Amino acid sequence: MSEHTVLAQGQLVSLAVAVLLIATIVQCSVRVAHHAEVLAAKVGEPYGTMILTLSAVLVEVIILAIMMTKDVSPTLVRDTIYSAVMLDINGILGLAALLGGLKHGEQPYNDDSSKTYVVMIMTAMGISMIVPEFIPDAKWHIYSAFTIVAMVVLYAVFLRMQVGAHSYFFSYSYPKAKRSAKAIAPDQTSDLAHEDSEEVESVSVSVGVLIAGIVLIGFLAEIMSVLLDAGLEGTGAPPALMAVVVAGISAAPEILTALRAALANRMQSVVNIAMGASLSTVILTVPVMEGIALYTGQPFIMAMTPLQTVMVAITLIVAAINLNDGETNAIEGMTHFVLFATFVMLTLIGL
């Protein structure tokens, strides 16, 4: 059944099929994340978490790139990045720290990683989503090109630090985890979800599933965007709902992985996943989307609204304070989760 056939069945059918497609895309995204975890297990930290976050961001970028070829809101990219940051930092980190804190009390991690992530996210979002408010329309293409270069340079330096001499910033040694010398030092993603599958799933299979899954997600996303637009037309749904859907699809597997890590008392993985996903979303999505804008000659609205700017500022200030001492607890998790609930409420009332 083609999308045109579904559209001909009416608005309700279009919406129902769109919901089914979203569920299917989430399942594909979870499978992509699982095989990314298998690869991550073989390379260890910090490479493991980097593979996890990059695979999730790649899914988001592909969905956005496909949707932006349609007649969609010019604020979709901005709203998706904003939603992803709220989901990752306040939703994933908040819920994981809350549940992990209730179970284990204070949970340690390497505070070098959190400090690095916060300052990088603040810089990237400031350059790409706050400063554009003050750029004249006639100069947008110049600043857009600058933004692409700035994001690429920022990520290149960050990546060199993450996998080079400062890779220990993103690892944590757990003294209570008595394992062999091969498994003690860095935080191991393999402890979380794939100990059984690690032996039977080869690297080639995982790479193949990753590629096939991402292609399938892109194909389904194109149909989903058309049907969801038709299904929501005239319903009074919040304008940013599509952005939340896109951000939620990419965040779904990260939520499961982070919660498993928190309940296993491995907060370093949670920090790497939540903060790393936020940073990757901004620093990788922006140059791709800005490149599309330059190619098509049609700029996107990247400057956040005053309310979005306030929410991001509060989130990063709270994160900088909470993640400054190398330990999280349930109270810190609750502060972020309340901010996430505030984001959800603001979205529902159309702000």
N, C-alpha and C positions, 0 to 999 in steps of 0.2 A: 504494500500500500504506500503510495507516494504521498508527499506532504500536501500536494494539491488535492488529492482525494480526501485526505483528512480535513483540510480546510473547508471542503465542500459539505462536510457533515455538520458544520455549525461550530459555534464558539465553545460550547461545553465539551464537545468531543475533542476539539483542538487543545483545550486546556488539559483534559485528562491524558491525552497522548503525550503532551509536553511534560507532565509530571512523571509519567512512566519513563520517558527518555532521560529526565534528570536523574531518576533512580538508577537507570542503566549506566549513565555516565559516571555517577558516583561509584558504582560497583567496579567499572573499568578503572577508575582512578585508584580505588583501593588495591586492585590487582597490580597496577603499575607500581604503586608504593611498596607492595609486598616484594616484588622482584627487585625493586631498588634497595630494599632492606637486605635481600639475599646478597646483592653485590656489595652493599655496605659492610656486611659481616666479613667479607673476604679481604677488605682493604683496611678496616679499623677506623678509629677516629684520628683526626677530624674529617678524613675523607668520607667516612660513612654518612655522617649527618649532611655533608655537602651534597652527596648524591641524592639523599632523601628530599632535601629542600629544593634542589634544582629540578628534580623530576616533577614536583608539585607545581613549581612556578612555570615550567615548560607547558604543562597542561593549561594553566591559566592564560599564558601568553597566546597559545594556539586558539583557545576559545575566543579570547578578545579579538585577535587578528581576524578571525572568521566573521565574528559578529559585526566588526567595524566596517566590513564591506557591504553590510546591509544599511538600510535607512534607520539608524538607531540614534539615541540621544548623544549629543556631542560631549556630555559629561560622563559617559559610561566608563571610560578608562579611569578618570579621576575617582569616581565613586567606587569602582571596583578595588583600586589600590587602597583607598581609605577604609573600605569594608574589610579588606584582607588584614590590614594592620590592627583594626579593632578585634577581629576574630582571633588573630594569632597571639597578640600580646595580652589583651584583656580576656578573651574567651579561653584559648588553649592554656596559656600560662596561668591565668587566674584559676580555672577549674582544676588544673593539675596540681598547683601549689596548695589549693584548698583541700582537696581530697588526700593528697600526699601528706599534708601537714596534720590533718585529723588522724591519719593512720600512724605516722612516724614521728610527729612533732617537728622539730627543726631539721631541715634537709640541706646538707651541704653541697656546694658546687664551687667552681673556680670563678671568683668575681672578676677576674681579668676579662673573661669572655663577655659577661653582661655589660661591663663598662664600655668595651669596644663596640658591641652591638648598638647600645643606646646612642652613642655619639655618632656612629655611622648612619643610623636611621634618621636622627635629627638633621644631620647635614644633608642627606639625600632628599628628604622630604622638603626641607627648607628651600633647596635649590630648585627642585622640580615642581613643587606644589604650593609654595607660598610666594616666592619672588615673582612668578608669572603674573600675579595680580597687578603688578606695577609696570609690566612691559607693554609699551604702546602696540597697538594692532599692526602698525606698519613694520614693526621690528620683530614680529613673532618668529619668523623663519631664522633670523640670526641667533636669537636666544635659544631656539629649539635645537639648532646645530650645536651650540655651546653645551646645552644640557646633555646631549648624546655623548659628547667627548668627556664631559665631567663625570658622568655615570660610569663610563667605560674605564676611565682612569681610576676612579674611586674603587671600583670592583677589582681591577687588576692589582692594585696595591693591597687591598684587603685579602684577596685570594693568595697573593704571595706570602702574606703574613700568616694566613690560616694554615697553609700547607708547608710553610718554610720554617725559619728559625723561631717564630713565635707560635708554632702549632700547639705548644703546651698551654697557651691561653684558653684553648677550647677543649681541654681534657681535664679529667679529675681522677685521682687515685683513691679508690675506696679501700681503706685499711681493713675493713671487716670482711671483704670478699677475698677469702683465701683461695687463690687459684694458682695454677702453674705460672712460672715467670713469664711465659709467653702471653698470658691473659691478664696480668695484674695492672700494668701501668695505665693505659688509656681507658677511658670509658668505652665499653664495648656495646655497640648496638645489637650484636648477635645475641645478647642475653634476653632480649625483649620478645622476639616474635618468631624467630626462625631457627631455633636450635635443632628442631626435628627435620626441617626442610633443607638445612645447609648441606647435609651429606648427599642428598639425592638430586638437587637442582644445580645444574652446571651454569657457569657464567654465560655460555652461548645461549642457553635456553632463556635465561633471565633477560639478556640483551634483546633477544628476539621478541619476547613478550612485551618488553618495554616499548619497542618500536611499533609493534602491531597495536598495542593498547593506545598509544598516543595518536596514531593514525585514525583508529576507530573513534576515539573521543572527538577528534576534529570533525569527522563526518557526521556524527550524531549531534554535535553542538550546532552545526549549521541548520539542521532540521529543527532542533529544539528551539532555537532563537526565533524562527519564523512562526512556529506553532504557539509559543508562549506569548509572543506579541499579539497574535490574533486572539488567543484565549483571554488575555487580560484587557483587551481594548474595551474601554467604556465601563470597566468594573470599579474604578476609583482606587486601584492598587497603588501603593506608594511608588513614586517615580524611581526610587533607587532599588526597587525589588530585584530587577535584573542584575544589577551590580552585586547584590548580596548573594544571589544564586550562583554567579560565577565564582565569587570568592569562597562560598561555601563548598562548591565542588572541589576546588583545589585544596581546601583545608581539611576535608573529611578524613582522609587517611592519616594526616598529621595529628588530628585529635586523638584517634585510637592509639597511635604510637606513643604520644606524649603521656596519655593517661596510664598506659601500661608501665612506662618508665617511672612515673611518679609513684605509683603503687608499689613498684619494686625498689623504691628509695634510691632512684638514680636521677637526681634532679639536674645533673649536668646535661643529660640527653634532652630533658624538657627545655632548658634554657637554649640549647643549641637549635632545637627544632623550632620553638616559638619565635625566638628573636631572629634566628637565621632565616626563617621563612619570611618574616616581615621585611628584613633587609633585602633579601633576594627579590621579593615582589616589587619593591620600589626600584631598586638599582638595576634590575634586568628588564622589567616591564616597560619602564619609562623610555629607554633608548629605542626599543623595538617600535613602540607606538609613535614616538616622535619621528622615527624614520619613515613610518607609513604616512604620517601627516605631511612631511616634507615631500615625499614621493607623489602624493595625491594633490598637494597644494591646499589641502583643507585642514586647518588647525583644529585640535581638540581643545576643550576647556579644561586645562589642567589645574588652575588656581582653585584651591579649596574655598568653600564658603566660610564666613566668619565662625559659624557654629562648628564646622568640621575642624577648623584650625584650633579652636578652643579645646575640643575633645582630644585631638592629637597632642596638644601641648600638655594637658592634664595627664594623659596616658604616659607620655615620655618622662614627665617630671616624677610621677608616682613610681614608674619603673626604675628611674635613676636612684631614687631613695630606697626602694625596696630591695633592689639588686646590688646594693653597695657593700654588703657585709659578708657575702659568701654563704648565707643561709636563708632559706625561705621558711615560712610557717603559714598556718591556716589564716591568720589575720591578713597577711600580705596577699594571699590568694584571694581572700574575700574582697579586698579593696579593688583589685583588678576585675573580679567577676561582677561587682556592682557597676563598675564603669561599662562593662560589656552589656549588662542589663539596660543601662541608660542608653547605649547605642541602639539596642533593639527597640526600645520605646520611642526614641527619636525617629527611627526609620518607619515605624508603624504609623506615626502621626504625620509622616510626610516631610520631616525636617532633615 
